[in-house]
Amino acid sequence: MPKVRRRIAALTAVLAMSVTGGAVMNPAFADPREVKKEPTATGYGGAVSTVDPDASAAAIEVLRKGGNAADAAVAAAATLGVTEPYSAGIGGGGYFVFYDAKTGEVGTIDGRETAPAKMPNDAFIDPATGKPYPFTPELVTSGVSVGVPGTPATWERALERWGTLDLGDALEPAIDVATRGFVVDETFRQQTLDNEKRFAAFTSTSSLYLPGGSAPAVGSVFRNPDLAATYELLAEEGTDGFYEGPVADEIVAAVKAPPKTAGTTLPVPVGHMTTKDLAAYEALDQDPTHVEYRGLDVFGMAPSSSGGTTVGEALNILEPFNLSEMGNANGKNPAALHHYLEASALAFADRAKYVGDPAFVNVPTDELTDPVFGKERSCRINPAKAASKPVDPGDISSYDGACPAAAAAPAAETDTENISTTNLTVADQWGNVVEYTLTIEQTGGSGIVVPGRGFLLNNELTDFSTVYKEDDPNRIQPGKRPRSSMSPTIILKDGDPFLALGSPGGSTIITTVLQTILNRVDLGMDISEAIAAPRAAQRNTAKVTAEPGFIEAYGEQLKPFGHEFTPSGDAFTSAAEIGAATAIEFKPNGRMVAAAEPVRRGGGSAMVVRPSR
């Protein structure tokens, strides 16, 4: 009965605001609830950092009512599915990392999407030409790229393991936001415009996100009653309401027969998913990766994510170097950044060679995170000169930490993850911590909204290598999880939380998390400065991808080392940003500093339960 009263109250509030009944209200009638984003908040009793104030407010509401970090994280994630639908939602997947204050242990959930059981090895080869489909627009806007979603199962499993609320209670804030609507900002409108052609290809997507034929206006109120109803269904039936029954049937129909508009010129290759694939999906409990760095214990996500192994290996490679003493007379640190870029390239070489879904590939996780292996790989760093790229991977079958290091046969690196991922960080009054990265892949995922259900389907299977090769750990295989770069990370100091952080950004997630750790731990920045600093991503390529601000600040100083740069940016967004990090740092006496982006992706939203004791 309380849920019914809450739902009626929410609907009444919406009706009081508008009599149009549409998804978007005119800016002149926009709801005044728009919340100013604050990128940093300091206080006590719990904290949260996300990219969106509605999501952060949802988490804070749960924490203030006595829920814990797991409860609040699910509430925030569900709300992001409403307000950040091009980056997250129940049509996607992700990785959930939890520090349990009672046990002092870190646990994780792998909620990555899976390939359908009937997906062929040549799924990305156009039968008409015998050649791979072009990545854009064919693969990214397709049914064939849609993996079996893992997000609903992740939420349910996280609440089962660590939460105090049931799924229905955790979904209540998101249902309210979807019902009453949220205020459209510049980021939401621009991301819609960036995807206008793709969204216009589908009847269900265009009717939701292109009302009247164009993107919602800044300042208007965007409502998603279909998603509110879908969340209500999950609240009543649990995830069975998603993985079985009418919703499952409708997901499969959208994948196998995408709801194309009559006038679209996009080919939209169809997919192979069945209702059996959905019914068989399982979010997996697994141990985290672990390395020690400067006396800190760094826990990350194990494969199928490559985040924990690659961030961990890069830290092991950097451990022998005193980065904090590499500043110059100008107060900058080009030598430290040179070492960061070189360590990242080496770790990415090993990522390409060895990392895939451990259910299908023998991933040497222990070896990749072994400090002895990292020390041996550090021998490849010339303190004065960048190595020619790509560098070769290390040989995990034979290493002893001594120079010179043996090399293994190289492997091709293919990465297509885009910024359409989001990250959130939550801590509660008892000391529990969540770091959670979730995604639907490209901005707008596959572009396909499940008709009548209000959520976009992912295109995560584009993370597989396009061409099947027997020695490729990331080759397409039925039931397999594509390799991910998501890197939710929790760092302990003397057994207690010190820092939790993560970011979106495709394969630059790894470099963003790594660089932020170095900024905070080695280069003397506070956590807000560490997040705001300009970024560069070396992923074992000839040129370093970097934000314009990084090139302006450090480009000339890094030229003597031999680094060349290319500005960041892609075909799916007008932004030239790398990542959109969130973090919480834990200070003495229970004080927490929640930090989000001050500018990237329109700025993030940090909140605390109490600003003072």
VENVENKA-V783766 format. One record per pair of residues at least 24 apart in sequence whose ideal C-beta (glycine too) atoms are under 10 Angstrom apart, sorted by the first residue. I is the first residue (numbers start at 1). J is the second residue. Records with the same first field share a line. If there is no record, write none. Layout:
BEGIN
I=J, J
END
This chain:
BEGIN
2=169, 172
3=168, 169, 171, 172, 175, 232, 235, 236
6=172, 175, 176, 179
7=172, 175, 176, 179, 228, 232, 235
9=176, 179, 180
10=172, 175, 176, 177, 178, 179, 180, 228
11=179, 180, 225, 228
12=180
13=176, 179, 180, 181
14=176, 179, 180, 181, 221, 223, 225
16=180
17=180, 181, 221, 223
18=181, 221, 223
20=223
21=223, 225
22=211, 212, 220, 222, 223
23=181, 207, 208, 209, 211, 212, 216, 220, 221, 222, 223, 224, 225, 226, 454
24=181, 184, 208, 209, 211, 212, 215, 216, 217, 220, 221, 222, 223
25=181, 183, 184, 216, 217, 219, 220, 221, 222, 223
26=217, 219, 220, 221
27=183, 184, 216, 217, 218, 219, 220, 221
28=219, 220
29=219, 220, 221
30=181, 183, 184, 217, 218, 219, 220, 221
31=180, 181, 182, 183, 219, 220, 221, 223
32=183
33=57, 177, 180, 181, 182, 183, 221
34=182, 183, 184, 185, 219, 221
35=182, 183, 605, 607
36=603, 605
37=185, 596, 597, 598, 602, 603, 604, 605, 606, 607
38=594, 596, 598, 603, 604, 605, 606, 607, 608
39=528, 531, 532, 582, 594, 595, 596, 597, 598, 599, 600, 603, 604, 605, 606
40=526, 527, 528, 529, 531, 532, 593, 594, 595, 596, 598, 604, 606, 608
41=584, 592, 593, 594, 595, 596, 605, 606, 607, 608, 609, 611
42=528, 585, 587, 591, 592, 593, 594, 595, 606, 608, 611, 612
43=590, 591, 592, 593, 594, 606, 607, 608, 609, 610, 611, 612, 613
44=429, 587, 589, 590, 591, 592, 608, 609, 610, 611, 612, 613
45=427, 428, 429, 590, 592, 608, 609, 610, 611, 612, 613
46=72, 426, 427, 428, 429, 430, 431, 432, 584, 590, 592, 594, 607, 608, 609, 610
47=72, 425, 426, 427, 428, 429, 433, 500, 584, 585, 586, 591, 592, 593, 594, 595, 606, 607, 608, 609, 610
48=72, 73, 75, 76, 424, 425, 426, 427, 428, 434, 582, 584, 592, 594, 596, 605, 606, 607, 608, 609
49=76, 423, 424, 425, 426, 427, 500, 501, 502, 527, 531, 581, 582, 583, 584, 592, 593, 594, 595, 596, 597, 604, 605, 606, 607, 608
50=76, 77, 79, 80, 83, 84, 422, 423, 424, 425, 426, 436, 580, 582, 594, 596, 604, 605, 606, 607
51=80, 83, 84, 87, 88, 187, 422, 423, 424, 504, 580, 581, 582, 596, 597, 600, 601, 602, 603, 604, 605
52=76, 79, 80, 82, 83, 84, 87, 88, 177, 182, 185, 187, 188, 422, 424, 596, 601, 602, 603, 604, 605
53=79, 83, 182, 183, 185, 596, 603, 604, 605, 606, 607
54=79, 80, 82, 83, 84, 173, 174, 176, 177, 182, 183, 605
55=79, 80, 81, 82, 83, 84, 88, 173, 174, 177, 182, 422, 424, 604, 605, 607
56=80, 424, 426, 582, 594, 596, 604, 605, 606, 607, 608
57=173, 177, 605, 607
58=82, 83, 170, 171, 172, 173, 174, 176, 177
59=173, 424, 425, 426, 427, 428, 434, 605, 607, 609
60=173, 426, 605, 607, 608, 609
61=172, 173, 176, 609
62=163, 164, 165, 169, 170, 172, 173, 426, 428
63=426, 427, 428, 429, 607, 608, 609
64=429, 609, 610
65=165, 169
66=164, 165, 428, 429
67=163, 164, 165, 169, 170, 426, 428
68=98, 100, 101, 159, 162, 163, 164, 165, 426, 427, 428, 429, 430, 431, 432, 434
69=98, 99, 100, 101, 158, 162, 163, 425, 426, 427, 428, 429, 430, 431, 432, 433, 434, 435, 436, 500, 584
70=96, 98, 100, 155, 158, 159, 160, 161, 162, 163, 164, 165, 170, 426, 428, 432, 433, 434, 436
71=158, 159, 162, 163, 164, 165, 166, 169, 170, 426, 428, 432, 434
72=163, 165, 170, 173, 424, 426, 427, 428, 432, 434, 609
73=97, 98, 155, 158, 159, 162, 163, 170, 424, 425, 426, 427, 428, 432, 433, 434, 435, 436, 438
74=151, 154, 155, 156, 158, 159, 163, 165, 167, 169, 170, 171, 173, 174, 426, 434, 436
75=155, 165, 169, 170, 171, 172, 173, 174, 426
76=170, 173, 174, 422, 424, 425, 426, 434, 436, 605
77=151, 154, 155, 158, 170, 174, 422, 424, 426, 434, 436, 438
78=151, 152, 155, 167, 170, 171, 172, 173, 174, 175, 177, 178, 227, 231, 234
79=171, 173, 174, 175, 176, 177, 178, 182, 424
80=174, 177, 422, 423, 424, 436, 438
81=151, 171, 174, 177, 178, 224, 227, 230, 231, 422, 438, 440, 454, 455, 456
82=173, 174, 175, 176, 177, 178, 179, 181, 182, 222, 223, 224, 227, 228, 231, 454, 455
83=174, 177, 178, 181, 182, 183, 184, 185, 188, 222, 224, 422
84=182, 187, 188, 191, 420, 421, 422, 438, 440, 504, 580, 601
85=178, 188, 191, 192, 208, 209, 222, 224, 227, 420, 440, 444, 445, 449, 454, 455, 456
86=187, 188, 191, 192, 194, 195, 199, 209, 419, 420, 422, 440, 442, 443, 444, 445, 447, 456, 572, 573
87=191, 418, 419, 420, 421, 422, 423, 438, 439, 440, 441, 442, 443, 444, 445, 456, 504, 580, 601
88=151, 420, 421, 422, 423, 424, 436, 437, 438, 439, 440, 445, 455, 456, 458, 504
89=149, 151, 152, 227, 230, 422, 438, 439, 440, 445, 454, 455, 456, 457, 458
90=149, 150, 151, 152, 153, 154, 155, 227, 230, 231, 234, 239, 242, 247, 251, 438, 440, 450, 453, 454, 455, 456, 457, 458
91=146, 147, 149, 151, 152, 242, 251, 254, 440, 445, 446, 448, 449, 450, 453, 454, 455, 456, 457, 458, 459, 460
92=146, 147, 149, 150, 151, 152, 154, 420, 421, 422, 438, 439, 440, 441, 445, 446, 455, 456, 457, 458, 459, 460
93=147, 148, 149, 150, 151, 152, 153, 154, 281, 283, 304, 437, 438, 439, 440, 441, 458, 460, 481, 482, 484, 486
94=150, 151, 154, 155, 283, 301, 305, 421, 422, 423, 424, 436, 437, 438, 439, 440, 484, 486, 488
95=150, 154, 283, 286, 288, 300, 301, 302, 304, 305, 307, 308, 435, 436, 437, 438, 439, 484, 486, 487, 488, 502
96=151, 154, 155, 157, 158, 161, 162, 283, 301, 434, 435, 436, 437, 438, 488
97=288, 299, 300, 301, 307, 308, 425, 433, 434, 435, 436, 437, 487, 488, 489, 490, 500, 502
98=158, 161, 162, 163, 288, 426, 432, 433, 434, 435, 436, 488, 490
99=162, 288, 299, 427, 431, 432, 433, 434, 435, 490, 491, 492, 496, 497, 500
100=161, 162, 430, 431, 432, 433
101=427, 428, 429, 430, 431, 432, 433, 496, 497
102=162, 430, 431, 432
104=431, 492, 495, 496
105=287, 288, 299
106=287, 288, 289, 290, 297, 299, 300, 433, 435, 490, 491, 492, 497
107=158, 161, 162, 285, 286, 287, 288, 299
108=284, 285, 286, 287, 288, 289, 299, 300, 301, 302, 305, 308, 435, 488, 490
109=150, 153, 154, 155, 157, 158, 160, 161, 162, 283, 284, 285, 286, 301, 436
110=150, 154, 157, 282, 283, 284, 285, 286, 301, 302, 303, 304, 305, 357, 358, 359, 481, 484
111=149, 150, 151, 152, 153, 154, 155, 156, 157, 158, 281, 282, 283, 284, 436, 437, 438, 481
112=147, 148, 149, 150, 154, 283, 284, 301, 303, 304, 305, 357, 439, 460, 463, 480, 481, 482, 483, 484, 486
113=146, 147, 148, 149, 150, 151, 281, 304, 439, 440, 441, 457, 458, 459, 460, 461, 463, 481, 482, 484
114=147, 148, 149, 150, 273, 277, 280, 281, 282, 304, 357, 359, 460, 461, 478, 479, 480, 481, 482
115=146, 147, 148, 271, 272, 273, 277, 357, 460, 461, 464, 476, 477, 478, 479, 480, 481, 482
116=144, 146, 147, 148, 252, 255, 271, 272, 273, 274, 276, 277, 278, 461, 478, 479
117=148, 272, 273, 274, 276, 277, 280, 478, 479
118=271, 272, 273, 274, 276, 277, 478, 479
119=144, 147, 271, 272, 273, 277, 461, 464, 476, 477, 478, 479, 480
120=144, 272, 468, 476, 477, 478
121=464, 467, 468, 469, 470, 475, 476, 477, 478
122=466, 467, 468, 476
123=269, 271, 272, 461, 464, 466, 468, 476, 478
124=269, 461, 462, 464, 465, 466, 467, 468, 476
125=466, 467, 468
126=267, 269
127=269
128=267
131=466, 467
132=465, 466, 467
133=267, 269, 462, 466
134=267, 466
135=414, 416, 442, 462, 466, 571
136=198, 416, 442, 462, 570, 571, 572
137=197, 198, 201, 265, 266, 267, 268, 447, 571
138=266, 267, 268, 269
139=269, 416, 442, 446, 459, 461, 462, 466
140=195, 198, 266, 416, 418, 441, 442, 443, 444, 445, 446, 447, 459, 462, 571, 572
141=195, 197, 198, 199, 201, 202, 258, 264, 266, 267, 268, 269, 442, 444, 445, 446, 447, 448, 459
142=255, 258, 266, 267, 268, 269, 270, 271, 446, 447, 448, 459, 461, 462
143=252, 253, 254, 255, 256, 257, 258, 268, 269, 270, 271, 272, 273, 446, 448, 457, 459
144=255, 256, 258, 268, 269, 270, 271, 272, 273, 446, 459, 461, 462
145=255, 269, 271, 416, 441, 442, 445, 446, 447, 448, 457, 458, 459, 460, 461, 462, 463, 464
146=251, 252, 254, 255, 256, 258, 270, 271, 272, 273, 440, 441, 445, 446, 448, 456, 457, 458, 459, 460, 461, 462
147=255, 271, 273, 277, 281, 440, 441, 446, 457, 458, 459, 460, 461, 462, 463, 464, 480, 481, 482
148=243, 251, 255, 273, 274, 277, 278, 279, 280, 281, 458, 460, 461, 479, 481
149=242, 243, 251, 273, 278, 281, 440, 455, 457, 458, 460
150=281, 282, 283, 284, 438, 458, 460, 481
151=239, 242, 283, 438, 439, 440, 455, 458
152=230, 234, 238, 239, 240, 241, 242, 243, 247, 281, 283
153=239, 242, 243, 281, 282, 283, 284
154=239, 283, 284, 436, 438
155=234, 239, 283, 436, 438
156=234, 238, 239, 240, 242, 243, 283
157=239, 282, 283, 284, 285
158=283, 434, 436
160=283
161=285
162=432, 434
163=432
166=235, 238
167=231, 234, 235, 236, 237, 238, 239, 241
168=231, 232, 234, 235, 236, 237, 238
169=235
170=234, 235
171=228, 230, 231, 232, 234, 235
172=231, 232, 235
174=227, 228, 231, 235
175=227, 228, 229, 230, 231, 232, 234, 235
176=228, 231
177=223, 224, 227, 228, 231
178=222, 223, 224, 225, 226, 227, 228, 229, 230, 231, 232, 454
179=223, 224, 225, 227, 228, 229, 231, 232
180=221, 223, 228
181=220, 221, 222, 223, 224, 225
182=220, 221, 222, 223, 224
183=218, 219, 220, 221, 222
184=215, 216, 217, 218, 219, 220, 221, 222
185=218, 219, 602, 603
186=218, 219, 602
187=218, 573, 575, 580, 600, 601, 602, 603
188=215, 216, 218, 220, 222, 602
189=214, 215, 216, 217, 218, 219, 220, 222
190=215, 218, 443, 573, 574, 575, 602
191=215, 419, 420, 443, 444, 572, 573, 574, 575, 601, 602
192=216, 222, 443, 444
193=573, 574
194=443, 444, 570, 571, 572, 573, 574, 575
195=420, 442, 443, 444, 445, 447, 456, 572, 573
196=444
197=264, 265, 266, 447
198=264, 266, 268, 442, 443, 444, 445, 446, 447, 448, 572
199=261, 444, 447, 448, 449, 456
200=261, 263, 264, 266, 447
201=258, 259, 260, 261, 263, 264, 265, 266, 267, 268, 447, 448
202=254, 258, 259, 260, 261, 264, 266, 268, 446, 447, 448, 449, 451, 456
203=258, 259, 260, 261, 262, 264, 449, 451
204=250, 254, 258, 259, 261, 448, 449, 450, 451, 452, 453, 454, 456
205=258, 259, 261, 444, 445, 446, 447, 448, 449, 450, 451, 456, 457
206=259, 261, 264, 447, 449
207=259, 261, 449, 451
208=449, 451, 454, 455, 456
209=444, 447, 449, 456
223=454
224=449, 453, 454, 455
225=454
226=449, 450, 451, 452, 453, 454, 455
227=449, 450, 453, 454, 455
228=454
229=452, 453, 454
230=450, 452, 453, 454, 455
231=454, 455
233=453
239=281, 283
240=279
242=278, 281, 453, 455
243=275, 277, 278, 279, 280, 281, 282
244=275, 278, 279
245=275, 278, 279
246=452, 453
247=278, 450, 452, 453, 455
248=273, 274, 275, 276, 277, 278, 279, 281
249=275, 278
250=450, 451, 452, 453
251=275, 277, 278, 448, 450, 453, 455, 457
252=276, 277, 278, 450
253=450, 451
254=446, 448, 449, 450, 451, 453, 457
255=446, 448, 450, 457
258=446, 447, 448, 457
259=448, 449, 450, 451
260=448
266=447
268=446, 447, 448
271=446, 448, 457, 459, 461
272=461, 478
273=457, 461
277=478, 479
280=479
284=358, 359, 481
286=358
287=365
288=312, 488, 489, 490
289=313, 365, 366, 368, 369, 487, 489
290=369, 492
291=315, 316, 319, 368, 369, 370, 371, 374
292=316, 319, 371
293=318, 319, 371, 374, 491, 517, 518, 521, 522
294=318, 319, 323, 324, 493, 517, 521, 522
295=493, 494, 521
296=491, 492, 493, 494, 498, 499, 517, 521
297=490, 491, 492, 493, 494, 495, 498
298=369, 489, 490, 491, 492, 498, 499, 513, 517, 521
299=435, 488, 489, 490, 491, 492, 500
300=369, 435, 486, 487, 488, 489, 490, 491, 502, 510, 513
301=435, 437, 484, 485, 486, 487, 488, 489, 502
302=355, 358, 363, 365, 369
303=351, 354, 355, 356, 357, 358, 359, 361, 363, 364, 365, 368, 473, 481, 483, 484
304=355, 356, 357, 358, 359, 360, 361, 363, 463, 474, 480, 481, 482, 483, 484, 486
305=355, 357, 437, 481, 483, 484, 485, 486, 487, 488, 509, 510
306=347, 348, 350, 351, 352, 354, 355, 356, 363, 368, 415, 473, 474, 483, 484, 485, 486, 487, 507, 509, 510
307=351, 355, 437, 484, 485, 486, 487, 488, 489, 502, 503, 507, 509, 510, 513, 514
308=355, 365, 368, 369, 486, 487, 488, 489, 510, 513
309=347, 350, 351, 354, 355, 363, 364, 365, 366, 367, 368, 369, 487, 510
310=344, 346, 347, 348, 349, 350, 351, 352, 355, 368, 369, 485, 487, 507, 509, 510, 511, 513, 514, 539
311=344, 347, 369, 485, 487, 489, 509, 510, 511, 512, 513, 514, 517
312=347, 365, 368, 369, 370, 371, 374, 487, 489, 514
313=343, 344, 346, 347, 348, 349, 350, 351, 367, 368, 369, 370, 371, 373, 374, 377, 394, 514
314=340, 342, 343, 344, 345, 346, 347, 348, 350, 351, 374, 377, 510, 511, 513, 514, 515, 517, 518
315=343, 347, 369, 371, 374, 514, 517, 518, 521
316=343, 347, 368, 369, 370, 371, 372, 373, 374, 375, 376, 377, 378
317=342, 343, 344, 345, 346, 347, 350, 371, 373, 374, 375, 376, 377, 378, 379, 380, 381, 394
318=342, 343, 344, 347, 374, 378, 381, 514, 517, 518, 522
319=343, 371, 374, 375, 378
320=371, 374, 375, 378, 379, 381, 401
321=378, 381, 383, 522
322=522
323=518, 521, 522, 523
324=518, 521, 522, 523, 524
325=522
326=383, 522, 523
327=523, 524
328=557
330=557
332=523, 553, 554, 557
333=518, 519, 522, 523, 524, 554, 557
334=553, 554, 555, 556, 557, 558, 559, 560, 561, 563
335=383, 384, 557, 558, 561
336=518, 519, 522, 523
337=515, 518, 523, 536, 538, 544, 550, 553, 554, 557, 558, 561, 563
338=381, 382, 383, 384, 385, 386, 538, 554, 557, 558, 560, 561, 562, 563
339=378, 381, 383, 518, 522, 561
340=511, 514, 515, 517, 518, 519, 522, 523, 536, 538
341=381, 386, 389, 511, 515, 536, 537, 538, 539, 544, 546, 558, 561, 563
342=377, 378, 380, 381, 382, 383, 385, 386, 387, 389, 391, 538, 561, 563
343=374, 377, 378, 380, 381, 514, 518, 538
344=510, 511, 514, 515, 536, 537, 538, 539, 540, 544
345=380, 381, 386, 387, 389, 390, 391, 538, 539, 540, 541, 544
346=374, 377, 378, 379, 380, 381, 387, 391, 392, 393, 394, 405, 538, 540
347=374, 377, 393, 394, 510, 511, 514, 538, 539, 540
348=389, 390, 391, 393, 413, 415, 485, 507, 510, 511, 537, 538, 539, 540, 541
349=377, 380, 389, 390, 391, 392, 393, 394, 407, 408, 410, 411, 413, 539, 540
350=374, 377, 391, 392, 393, 394, 395, 396, 408, 411, 540
351=393, 411, 413, 415, 473, 474, 483, 485, 507, 510, 539, 540
352=390, 393, 410, 411, 412, 413, 414, 415, 465, 472, 473, 474, 483, 539, 540
353=392, 393, 394, 395, 396, 408, 409, 410, 411, 412, 413, 471, 472, 473
354=393, 394, 396, 408, 411, 473
355=411, 473, 474, 483, 484, 485
356=464, 465, 472, 473, 474, 475, 477, 480, 481, 482, 483
357=464, 473, 474, 477, 479, 480, 481, 482, 483, 484
358=473, 481
359=477, 479, 480, 481
360=473, 474, 475, 477, 478, 479, 480, 481
361=472, 473, 474, 475, 477, 480, 483
362=473
363=473, 483
364=396, 397
366=396
367=394, 395, 396, 397, 399
368=394, 396
370=396, 399, 401
371=401
372=399, 400, 401, 402
373=399, 400, 401, 405
374=399, 401
375=399, 400, 401, 402, 403, 405
376=400, 401, 402, 403, 404, 405, 406
377=401, 405
378=403, 405
379=403, 404, 405
380=404, 405, 407
382=561, 562
383=561
384=560, 561, 562
385=560, 561, 562, 563
386=538, 544, 558, 560, 561, 562, 563, 564
387=540, 562
388=542, 562
389=538, 539, 540, 541, 542, 543, 544, 562, 563, 564
390=539, 540, 541, 542
391=540
392=540
393=540
409=471
410=540
411=465, 469, 471, 472, 473, 474
412=465, 467, 469, 471, 472, 474
413=465, 474, 507, 539, 540, 541
414=462, 463, 464, 465, 466, 467, 472, 474, 483, 507
415=462, 463, 465, 474, 483, 484, 485, 506, 507, 508, 510, 539
416=441, 442, 459, 460, 461, 462, 463, 464, 465, 466, 482, 506, 507, 570
417=441, 442, 460, 462, 463, 482, 483, 484, 485, 486, 504, 505, 506, 507, 508, 509
418=442, 443, 444, 445, 459, 462, 504, 505, 506, 507, 508, 570, 571, 572, 573
419=443, 503, 504, 505, 506, 508, 509, 568, 570, 572, 573, 575, 577, 578, 579, 580, 600, 601
420=444, 445, 456, 458, 459, 504, 505, 506, 572, 573
421=484, 485, 486, 502, 503, 504, 505, 506, 509, 579, 580
422=502, 503, 504, 580, 582, 601, 604
423=486, 487, 488, 501, 502, 503, 504, 505, 509, 512, 513, 579, 580, 581, 582, 583, 596, 604
424=488, 502, 582, 596, 604, 605
425=488, 489, 490, 499, 500, 501, 502, 581, 582, 583, 584, 585, 594, 595, 596, 606
426=500, 582, 584, 594
427=497, 500, 584, 585, 586, 592, 594, 608, 609
428=592, 609
429=590, 592, 609, 610
431=496, 497, 586, 590
432=497
433=490, 491, 492, 497, 499, 500, 584, 586, 592
434=488, 490, 500, 584
435=487, 488, 489, 490, 491, 499, 500, 501, 502, 513, 582, 583, 584
436=486, 488, 500, 502, 582
437=484, 485, 486, 487, 488, 489, 502, 503, 504, 505, 509, 513, 582
438=486, 488, 504
439=463, 484, 485, 486, 504, 506, 509
441=482, 484, 506, 572
442=506, 570, 571, 572, 573
443=570, 571, 572, 573, 575
444=572, 573
460=484
463=506, 507
483=507
484=509
485=509, 510, 511, 512, 513, 539
486=510, 513
487=511, 512, 513, 514
488=513, 582
489=513, 514, 516, 517, 583
490=584
491=517, 520, 521, 583, 585, 586
492=586
493=586
496=586
497=584, 585, 586, 592
498=584, 585, 586, 587
499=527, 530, 583, 584, 585, 586, 593, 595
500=582, 583, 584, 585, 586, 592, 594
501=527, 530, 531, 581, 582, 583, 584, 585, 595
502=579, 580, 581, 582, 583
503=531, 535, 578, 579, 580, 581, 582, 583, 597, 600
504=577, 578, 579, 580, 581, 582, 600, 601
505=535, 537, 568, 577, 578, 579, 580, 581, 600, 601
506=537, 539, 570, 578, 579
507=537, 539, 545
508=535, 536, 537, 538, 539, 545, 568, 577, 578, 579
509=537, 578, 579, 581
510=537, 539, 579
511=535, 536, 537, 538, 539, 544, 545, 578, 579
512=536, 537, 578, 579, 580, 581, 600
513=579, 581, 583
515=550, 578, 579, 581
516=579, 581, 583, 595
517=583
520=583, 585, 595
526=585, 593, 595
527=581, 583, 584, 585, 593, 594, 595
528=583, 585, 593, 594, 595, 596, 597, 598, 606
529=595, 598
530=581, 583, 585, 595
531=579, 580, 581, 582, 583, 595, 596, 597, 598, 600, 604
532=581, 595, 596, 597, 598, 599, 600
534=578
535=568, 577, 578, 579, 581, 600
536=563, 565, 568, 578
537=568, 578, 579
538=563, 565
541=566
542=566
543=567
544=568
545=569, 570, 576, 578
546=576, 578
547=575, 576, 577, 578, 579, 600
548=576, 577
549=576, 577, 578, 599
550=578
573=601
575=600, 601, 602
576=600
577=601
580=604
582=606
584=608
589=613
END
